[in-house]
Amino acid sequence: MYRVRKMKRVLPVIVIAVVTLVVAALIADFALKTSWRRAGHREWPDGLGRLEDFPKRFPTAQPTPAALRLIELGRPLGIEFTEKKKSAAPDVSKTIGEYVKAEQERGAVEIEPAPAEAVAFLDGHEREIDTLRDHLLTHGAAIGWSVNLDAGLDAPIPNLLGHMHTARLLTARALVRARAGDPRAWMDLEAVSRLEQSLQKRPDTMSQLISLAIARMANGVAWKLPLPAPASFGSDTDRDHLLLRAWQGEAWTMWRHAMKDAAPFAGQPLMRAGMANMAIHQHDMAEELAKVTACHFDGKEFSERAVAEIPRWNIMGRIALPNIGEAWTRVRRFEAEREATANALRIRAGQPIVAQSRCTDGSWRYENGTLSFTGDLPLTLIISRR
């Protein structure tokens, strides 16, 4: 009898405790969902719109006929464009890559001779290279690769190594021809530009980084090519915008799939809270980057600060945060590199330079055959008039 009376007294307490826990869990779940949705509603800088609307820009797509044709044209050169397939470039590709990199980084207008094995490969495959180049010049704008944002972290990405091999091959031939005074060098370099422009349409960060690397490669040798430079060379593409858009895509992937893929109950609330926090953090960092106007940017300091500002409880966010700082160092430097190439071509053509820079941390000066940036960014080109 005593036990029955005791249970009657304890039972309401248990019921109240259970109800309290259920109500608290429902309130917490509501708060987490609200925070998650709020992260998706926020407008991103630079006209990028809301995070939740990102997929509207990139509907699911398959490789275009122009992309499939590029796959066929790459294989006789040992270059693979097929997604997730190793690009079995020829052994000479390393020699070609080292030669192109050396010329890209060497701030002198004179072009060094290419290694004999590189020249032999270029001469021995002239017809195949011409066919691939002509395809890029004619159909480059129609090249498009698979897009499937619903696949999340498994979303398809083009064979970017194949793109790099092709860019180096065409750039190497442009340099060899330029050294011989052959104006066809510009056709090869224009094809490089068309190749990288095909990647600008992609939603992923890696494609934008490879596009930037190829653009810097072409720009870094263009000022050495025979005059006159074609008016079509050198685009005014907003690289900052492309990289911010790709970073928004990274944020969307983590934000969206925190709701879709996380395990229910214990896993989902934690995942949702962490990714909502990370998405808001990435939005705030994007706003800061969108305001950068200097071309000398400390990406290491930015990245370290970006990670440090994520709450300690959000371990997943700290691990998953992309290293946008290092990429921003390169994209801001490229702004100055484009101006350097344009001014170098003006000097070689006997025209005055444009001293004013879009970079707010310096300007351009030409003295004693040397073009240099006056700010903290180390950028100098030694030019000989022709």
C-alpha positions in Angstrom: 0.0 0.0 0.0 2.9 2.3 0.9 4.5 1.6 -2.4 1.3 2.4 -4.3 0.9 5.8 -2.5 4.6 6.5 -3.2 4.2 5.7 -6.9 1.2 8.0 -7.1 3.3 10.9 -5.7 6.3 10.2 -8.0 4.3 9.5 -11.2 3.3 13.2 -11.8 6.8 14.3 -11.2 8.0 11.8 -13.8 5.3 12.9 -16.3 6.2 16.6 -15.7 9.9 15.9 -16.3 9.2 13.9 -19.5 6.9 16.6 -20.8 9.5 19.3 -19.9 12.2 17.4 -21.8 10.0 16.9 -24.8 9.0 20.6 -24.9 12.6 21.6 -24.5 13.6 19.3 -27.3 10.9 20.7 -29.5 11.9 24.3 -28.7 15.6 23.5 -29.4 14.7 21.7 -32.6 12.6 24.7 -33.7 15.4 27.1 -32.8 17.9 25.0 -34.8 15.7 24.8 -37.8 15.1 28.6 -37.6 18.8 29.3 -37.5 19.4 26.9 -40.4 16.7 28.6 -42.5 18.0 32.0 -41.6 21.4 31.1 -42.9 19.8 30.1 -46.2 17.8 33.4 -46.5 20.8 35.7 -46.1 21.8 37.7 -49.2 25.4 37.3 -50.2 27.6 40.2 -51.4 28.5 41.1 -55.0 25.0 40.3 -56.3 25.2 36.6 -55.5 21.7 36.4 -54.0 20.5 34.1 -51.3 22.4 30.9 -50.3 19.3 28.7 -50.7 18.9 29.9 -54.3 22.4 28.9 -55.5 21.2 25.7 -57.3 18.9 27.8 -59.6 22.1 29.1 -61.4 23.4 25.6 -62.0 20.7 23.1 -63.2 21.7 19.5 -63.7 23.5 19.0 -67.0 25.5 16.4 -69.0 28.7 17.0 -71.0 27.9 19.0 -74.2 28.9 17.7 -77.7 31.8 20.1 -77.8 33.1 18.7 -74.5 32.7 15.1 -75.8 34.7 16.1 -79.0 37.4 17.6 -76.8 37.7 14.2 -75.1 38.4 12.6 -78.4 40.9 15.2 -79.5 42.9 15.0 -76.3 43.6 11.2 -76.5 46.0 11.2 -79.4 48.1 13.6 -77.3 47.9 11.4 -74.2 45.6 13.9 -72.5 42.4 12.7 -70.8 39.4 14.9 -70.3 37.0 12.2 -69.1 35.7 12.9 -65.6 37.4 10.8 -62.8 39.8 9.3 -65.3 43.5 9.7 -64.9 45.1 12.0 -67.5 47.9 9.8 -68.8 49.9 12.7 -70.3 53.2 11.8 -72.1 56.5 11.8 -70.2 57.5 15.0 -71.9 54.6 16.8 -70.1 56.8 17.4 -67.0 59.5 19.0 -69.2 56.9 21.1 -71.0 55.4 22.2 -67.7 58.7 23.2 -66.2 59.6 25.2 -69.3 56.3 27.1 -69.3 56.5 27.8 -65.5 60.0 29.2 -65.9 59.0 31.6 -68.7 55.8 32.6 -66.8 57.8 33.6 -63.7 60.8 35.1 -65.5 60.3 38.8 -65.7 62.3 39.4 -68.9 60.9 39.8 -72.4 63.5 37.5 -74.1 62.2 33.9 -74.4 64.6 31.1 -73.6 64.8 28.2 -76.0 62.6 25.2 -75.2 64.2 21.8 -74.3 64.9 19.7 -77.3 62.5 16.9 -76.2 59.6 19.4 -75.8 60.3 20.8 -79.3 60.4 17.3 -80.8 57.0 16.4 -79.2 55.5 19.7 -80.5 56.8 19.1 -84.0 55.9 15.5 -84.0 52.3 16.2 -83.0 51.7 19.4 -84.9 48.6 18.1 -86.7 46.9 16.8 -83.5 47.7 20.0 -81.6 46.3 22.1 -84.4 43.1 20.1 -84.5 42.6 20.5 -80.8 43.5 24.2 -80.9 41.0 24.9 -83.7 38.3 23.1 -81.8 38.9 25.4 -78.8 38.9 28.5 -81.0 35.7 27.5 -82.8 33.7 25.7 -80.1 35.3 26.7 -76.8 32.2 28.6 -75.7 30.1 25.5 -76.2 32.2 23.3 -73.9 30.3 22.3 -70.8 30.8 19.5 -68.3 28.5 17.5 -66.0 26.7 19.4 -63.2 24.7 17.7 -60.4 24.5 19.7 -57.2 22.1 17.2 -55.7 25.1 14.8 -55.5 26.6 17.0 -52.7 30.2 16.2 -52.0 30.1 13.6 -54.8 29.1 16.2 -57.4 31.0 15.6 -60.7 34.1 17.7 -61.5 35.8 17.9 -64.9 39.2 16.3 -65.4 41.1 19.4 -64.4 44.5 17.8 -64.8 43.7 17.3 -68.5 42.9 21.0 -68.7 46.3 21.9 -67.2 48.2 19.6 -69.5 46.5 21.1 -72.5 47.1 24.7 -71.4 50.8 24.0 -70.8 51.1 22.2 -74.2 49.6 25.1 -76.1 51.5 27.7 -74.1 54.7 26.0 -74.7 54.1 26.0 -78.5 53.1 29.7 -78.3 56.5 30.4 -76.7 58.4 28.4 -79.3 56.6 30.1 -82.1 57.0 33.5 -80.5 60.8 33.0 -80.2 60.8 32.4 -83.9 58.7 35.5 -84.6 55.8 33.4 -85.7 52.5 35.3 -85.2 50.6 32.0 -84.9 51.7 32.0 -81.3 48.7 34.2 -80.5 46.3 31.5 -81.9 47.8 29.0 -79.5 47.5 31.4 -76.6 43.9 32.4 -77.5 43.0 28.7 -77.4 44.4 28.5 -73.9 42.1 31.4 -72.9 39.1 29.7 -74.5 39.9 26.5 -72.5 40.0 28.3 -69.2 36.9 30.3 -70.0 35.0 27.0 -70.4 35.7 26.4 -66.7 34.4 29.8 -65.6 30.8 28.5 -66.0 31.4 25.8 -63.3 30.0 26.0 -59.8 32.9 24.4 -57.9 35.9 26.1 -56.4 38.5 23.7 -57.9 37.4 24.5 -61.4 37.7 28.2 -60.6 41.1 27.8 -59.2 42.3 25.9 -62.2 40.7 28.5 -64.5 42.6 31.2 -62.6 45.9 29.2 -62.8 45.5 28.8 -66.6 44.6 32.5 -67.0 47.7 33.5 -65.1 49.8 31.2 -67.2 48.6 32.7 -70.5 48.8 36.3 -69.1 52.3 35.6 -67.8 53.8 34.9 -71.3 51.5 37.1 -73.5 53.6 40.2 -73.1 56.6 38.3 -74.8 54.7 37.4 -78.0 55.2 39.1 -81.4 53.5 42.4 -81.9 50.8 43.4 -82.6 48.8 41.8 -79.9 45.2 40.9 -81.0 42.5 43.1 -79.5 40.6 39.9 -78.6 43.3 38.7 -76.1 42.8 39.4 -72.4 39.4 39.4 -70.9 38.2 41.7 -68.1 36.6 38.8 -66.2 35.7 39.6 -62.6 37.7 36.8 -61.0 36.8 38.0 -57.5 33.1 37.4 -58.4 33.8 33.9 -59.8 35.7 32.8 -56.7 33.1 34.3 -54.3 30.4 32.5 -56.3 32.2 29.2 -56.0 32.7 29.8 -52.2 29.0 30.3 -51.9 28.5 27.0 -53.7 30.8 25.3 -51.1 28.7 26.9 -48.3 25.5 25.8 -50.0 26.7 22.2 -50.3 27.5 21.9 -46.6 24.4 23.9 -45.5 21.9 21.9 -47.7 23.3 18.4 -46.9 23.4 19.1 -43.2 19.6 18.8 -43.4 19.5 16.1 -46.0 22.3 13.6 -45.1 22.8 13.9 -41.3 21.6 11.0 -39.1 18.3 11.8 -37.4 17.9 12.6 -33.7 21.4 12.9 -32.2 23.3 13.6 -35.4 21.0 15.9 -37.3 20.6 18.7 -34.8 24.4 18.9 -34.2 25.1 18.8 -37.9 22.4 21.4 -38.6 23.7 23.8 -35.9 27.3 23.5 -37.0 26.6 24.0 -40.7 24.2 26.9 -40.1 26.9 28.5 -38.1 29.5 27.8 -40.7 27.3 29.2 -43.5 26.7 32.4 -41.6 30.5 32.7 -41.0 31.3 32.1 -44.6 28.8 34.8 -45.6 30.5 37.3 -43.3 33.9 36.4 -44.6 32.6 36.8 -48.2 31.4 40.3 -47.3 34.9 41.2 -46.0 36.6 39.8 -49.1 34.2 41.6 -51.5 35.5 44.9 -50.1 39.2 44.2 -50.7 40.6 46.5 -53.3 44.3 46.1 -52.7 46.3 43.6 -54.8 48.6 42.6 -52.0 46.6 40.4 -49.7 47.7 38.3 -46.7 45.8 35.2 -47.3 47.5 33.2 -44.6 46.5 35.7 -41.9 42.9 35.8 -43.3 42.6 32.0 -43.2 43.9 31.7 -39.7 41.5 34.3 -38.5 38.6 32.8 -40.3 39.1 29.4 -38.6 39.7 31.1 -35.2 36.4 32.9 -35.4 34.4 29.7 -35.7 33.1 28.7 -32.2 35.2 25.9 -30.6 32.1 23.7 -30.3 31.7 23.7 -34.1 34.5 21.2 -34.7 33.1 20.1 -38.1 33.0 23.7 -39.3 36.6 24.3 -38.4 37.6 21.2 -40.3 35.4 21.8 -43.4 36.1 25.5 -43.9 37.7 26.0 -47.3 41.1 27.8 -47.4 39.8 30.8 -49.4 42.5 33.1 -48.1 45.3 31.6 -50.1 43.1 31.6 -53.2 42.3 35.3 -52.6 46.0 36.1 -52.5 46.4 34.7 -56.0 43.2 36.2 -57.4 44.1 39.7 -56.1 47.7 39.4 -57.5 46.3 38.5 -60.9 44.5 41.8 -61.0 47.9 43.5 -61.0 49.5 40.9 -63.3 46.8 41.7 -66.0 47.7 45.3 -65.8 51.4 44.5 -66.0 50.9 42.6 -69.2 48.8 45.3 -70.8 51.3 47.9 -69.9 54.2 45.8 -71.2 52.5 45.4 -74.5 52.0 49.2 -74.7 55.6 49.8 -74.0 56.8 47.4 -76.6 54.4 49.1 -79.1 55.9 52.5 -78.3 52.9 53.7 -76.3 52.7 55.3 -72.9 51.7 53.2 -69.9 48.5 53.5 -67.9 50.0 54.5 -64.5 46.8 54.3 -62.5 45.9 50.9 -61.2 42.7 49.3 -60.1 44.7 48.2 -57.1 44.3 50.8 -54.4 47.7 49.9 -52.9 50.0 51.1 -55.7 50.4 52.3 -59.3 52.7 51.7 -62.3 56.1 53.2 -63.1 58.3 52.6 -66.1 62.0 53.7 -65.8 65.2 52.5 -67.5 63.5 49.7 -69.3 61.8 48.3 -66.2 58.1 48.3 -65.4 57.3 48.0 -61.8 54.4 48.2 -59.3 54.9 50.9 -56.7 53.1 49.2 -53.8 54.1 46.3 -51.5 53.4 43.7 -54.2 56.6 42.5 -55.8 56.0 42.7 -59.5 58.6 43.8 -62.0 59.0 43.3 -65.7 62.2 44.0 -67.7 61.2 45.2 -71.2 63.1 45.9 -74.3 61.6 48.3 -76.9 61.1 47.0 -80.4 
